[in-house]
Amino acid sequence: MKEEFPNLFLCDHPLLQHKLSLLRDKDTSSKDFRELVSEIANLIAYEATRDLPLRDQEVETPICKTTTKVIAGKKLAIIPILRAGLGMVDGVLTLIPAAKVGHVGLFRDPETKLPVTYYCKFPKDISERDAIILDPMLATGGSSIACIDLLKKAGVKNIKFMCILAAPEGVKALLEAHPDVKIFCSSLDERLNEHAYIVPGLGDAGDRIFGTK
């Protein structure tokens, strides 16, 4: 199925897959669930930032001078979708401490089923930054598409989407709406059920992160 989605990148490192199995377990505590979400986000972010540009820099080791590589001044912003996306922030900031953080809050209108924005705050220089959206679940794709719309309206040119689990329906919808966006996740699950939950999934990520299940 991955072949259908050329901009979907599955991160299948053994450590990540092990942590994902623990995350799916219904008996995993909220404390352990939060820690696992952060650790998994860190591992996915490692893959999502693999293409950051580098430049040469001369440094002096205790032995001699040498030319090494450093990040070429790339400005990044991470954008968690409230509320579950907050659980991924610390894991990504551990890897990219200089990134700025924006926030987008969305809810689904019960009648139209469309996402409605109730909160949106980006760094002032967001148009000069590459953005990485964070949301543990890519289910229907509605929230992710709406968030990408907001970032593009703000002038962001390069956007990536990071999630832990994705459903084929959500991946298809996102890439049809925004074919230039790359998706990074640890598993492409089977499908959505009649309640738009990912199967086999892990339940409601927000409830499990914050202990409100």
C-alpha positions in Angstrom: 0.0 0.0 0.0 3.0 2.3 0.6 3.6 2.4 -3.1 0.3 4.3 -3.6 1.7 7.2 -1.5 5.1 8.3 -2.8 5.3 11.1 -0.2 4.6 8.8 2.7 7.8 7.8 4.6 7.4 4.9 7.1 10.0 4.9 9.9 10.5 1.3 10.7 13.5 1.3 13.1 13.3 -1.7 15.5 13.4 0.5 18.6 10.5 2.6 17.2 8.5 -0.4 16.4 9.0 -1.9 19.8 7.9 1.4 21.5 4.9 1.5 19.2 3.8 -2.0 20.4 3.8 -0.8 24.0 1.9 2.3 22.9 -0.9 0.3 21.4 -1.4 -1.8 24.5 -4.6 -0.8 26.2 -3.0 -1.4 29.6 -0.2 1.1 29.2 -0.5 3.8 31.8 -0.9 7.5 31.0 2.5 8.2 32.4 4.2 5.5 30.2 2.0 6.5 27.2 3.2 10.1 27.4 6.8 9.0 27.7 6.5 6.7 24.7 4.8 9.3 22.6 7.7 11.7 23.3 10.3 9.0 22.5 8.6 8.0 19.3 8.3 11.6 18.2 12.1 12.0 18.8 12.8 9.0 16.6 10.5 10.1 13.8 11.9 13.6 13.9 15.4 12.1 13.3 14.1 10.7 10.0 12.1 13.8 9.1 15.1 16.1 9.4 17.5 13.8 7.4 17.5 16.3 4.5 18.5 19.4 6.4 21.2 21.2 4.5 24.8 21.3 5.8 27.7 23.7 5.4 31.4 23.4 6.1 32.8 24.9 9.3 36.4 24.9 10.5 36.9 23.7 14.1 40.0 23.0 16.2 40.1 19.6 17.9 42.6 18.9 20.7 44.7 17.5 17.9 44.5 19.8 14.9 42.2 22.1 12.8 39.7 20.3 10.6 36.6 21.0 8.4 33.4 19.6 9.7 29.7 19.9 8.9 27.0 22.0 10.7 23.3 22.8 9.9 23.3 25.5 7.3 21.2 28.0 9.2 17.9 26.4 8.5 15.0 27.9 10.5 12.5 25.4 11.7 9.1 25.7 13.4 7.1 22.8 14.9 3.4 23.1 15.0 1.4 20.7 17.3 -2.3 20.3 16.5 -4.1 20.7 19.9 -4.4 18.8 22.0 -2.7 15.5 21.3 0.1 17.1 19.3 1.4 18.6 22.5 2.6 15.1 23.5 5.1 15.1 20.7 6.6 18.5 21.3 9.3 17.7 23.9 10.6 14.7 22.0 11.1 16.9 18.9 12.6 19.8 20.8 15.1 17.5 22.4 16.4 16.9 18.9 15.9 20.5 17.6 16.1 22.8 20.6 16.3 25.9 18.5 13.0 25.4 16.7 10.2 27.8 17.5 6.7 26.4 18.4 3.4 27.4 17.0 0.0 26.0 18.0 -3.2 25.2 16.0 -6.5 24.2 17.7 -9.2 22.6 15.7 -12.5 20.9 16.4 -14.9 19.1 14.1 -18.3 20.8 13.6 -20.9 18.2 14.6 -23.2 19.1 11.7 -20.9 19.8 8.8 -18.2 17.4 10.0 -15.6 20.0 8.8 -12.7 21.3 11.0 -13.2 24.6 12.7 -10.2 26.6 13.9 -10.5 27.9 17.5 -6.9 28.8 18.1 -3.9 29.6 15.8 -0.7 31.3 16.8 2.5 31.1 14.8 6.0 32.6 15.3 6.2 36.1 13.8 8.7 34.9 11.2 6.8 31.7 10.3 7.0 32.6 6.5 10.8 32.3 6.8 10.7 28.9 8.4 10.2 25.3 7.4 7.3 23.8 9.4 6.8 20.4 10.8 3.2 19.6 11.9 2.8 17.3 14.9 -0.3 15.1 15.5 -0.1 11.5 16.8 -3.0 10.3 14.5 -3.7 10.9 10.8 -7.3 9.6 10.6 -9.6 11.3 8.2 -7.1 14.0 7.3 -9.4 16.9 8.0 -7.4 18.6 10.8 -4.1 18.1 9.1 -5.4 19.6 5.8 -6.8 22.6 7.7 -3.5 23.1 9.5 -1.5 23.0 6.3 -4.0 25.5 4.8 -3.3 27.9 7.6 0.5 27.5 7.3 0.4 28.1 3.5 -1.8 31.1 4.0 0.8 32.4 6.4 3.5 32.1 3.6 5.2 28.8 4.6 6.7 27.1 1.6 8.1 23.8 3.0 5.8 21.7 5.2 6.2 18.2 6.7 3.6 16.3 8.6 4.7 14.0 11.5 2.4 11.4 13.0 2.7 8.1 14.9 -0.2 6.2 13.1 -1.9 6.9 9.8 -5.0 5.5 8.1 -4.9 5.0 4.3 -8.0 7.3 4.1 -6.2 10.1 5.8 -3.0 9.8 3.9 -5.0 9.8 0.6 -7.0 12.9 1.6 -3.9 14.8 2.8 -1.8 14.1 -0.3 -4.7 14.9 -2.7 -5.2 18.2 -1.0 -1.4 19.0 -0.5 0.7 16.7 -2.8 3.9 18.7 -1.9 3.7 17.8 1.8 5.8 14.8 3.1 4.3 12.6 5.7 6.5 10.8 8.3 5.0 8.1 10.5 5.8 4.8 12.2 2.8 2.8 10.9 0.3 2.8 8.1 -2.6 1.0 9.7 -5.5 -1.0 8.1 -8.4 1.4 7.9 -10.9 3.7 9.7 -13.9 2.2 11.5 -17.4 3.6 11.4 -16.5 6.1 14.2 -13.4 7.3 12.3 -11.0 5.6 14.7 -7.8 4.1 13.2 -7.8 0.2 13.2 -6.0 -1.4 14.9 -4.8 2.0 16.2 -4.3 2.9 19.8 -7.5 4.6 20.9 -7.9 8.3 21.5 -4.3 9.6 21.7 -5.3 12.8 23.5 -7.3 11.0 26.2 -4.5 8.5 26.7 -1.8 11.3 26.9 -3.7 13.4 29.4 -5.5 10.7 31.3 -9.0 11.7 30.4 -10.1 8.4 28.9 
